[in-house]
Structures are given as C-alpha cells and as structure tokens.
C-alpha cells in the first residue's frame, strides 16, 4: 500500500516505547490496587436502594458513548463502497 493511502488513525499506529512502558506501569498499579481492595472484601457496606438504577444509567451512557465513537471511527476509516 502506498504511503499516501495508509490510515492515520491512532488505533492503527503501533505504540511507542514510552506508551508500552506506561501501559505496563498502569497494569501493575491496577494489580496492586486490586489486592489492596481485596483486603476490604469482608467489610459489609450499607444497603443502597438506588444502586441498580444508577448502574443501569451509567452503563447506558457509556455504551452510547462507545457506540458513537465506534460509528464515527468506522465512518472515517471505511473504504470506498464498491
């Protein structure tokens, strides 16, 4: 493929060394935070009646944002129709 036809989307570019290192550091930090949070597992929290509606609303919003971003990305990276 000629250089002028290559996609310039961030999703198609390979990560730099710094980005790979940052991803590994974040992964290790998340593992540490997981094990710290695991130590609080036996603690019972108080009941919250609106938990399910709040979670459902947040899931709807994040799914809508993800769908919009995926649609926009596919519109810009799609090949010409045949």
Secondary structure, 3 states (H helix, E strand, C coil): CCHHHCCCCHHHCCCCHHHHHHHHHHHHHHHHHHHHHHCCCCCCCCCCCCHHHHHHHHHHHHHHHHHHHHHHHHHHHCCCCC
